[in-house]
Amino acid sequence: MSGLKLFRADTTNGGMTEVMPHLAEVEADVQGLVEAHIETLLGVRFLASEYATGPVHGGRIDSLGLDENGSPVIVEFTDRG
């Protein structure tokens, strides 16, 4: 997908402006952006960030939401670096 480009509608001149990609500095930047727009991106209602899974499992869910059927949706973010 290296040839895939992203554009933004430019309302000032009726044209299009290419959006230049950039890497996020930290995972939390991406997580915050996804959580802020999770309903638009995934059709999911956001519930919680860093949701604790309880004392038995002792973990956390990065982002937790509900889909249109009320089923839980878990989004985990991973740093590939």
Secondary structure, 3 states (H helix, E strand, C coil): CCCCCEEEEECCCCEEEEECCCCCCCHHHHHHHHHHCHHHHHCCEEEEEEEECCCCCCCEEEEEEECCCCCEEEECCCCCC
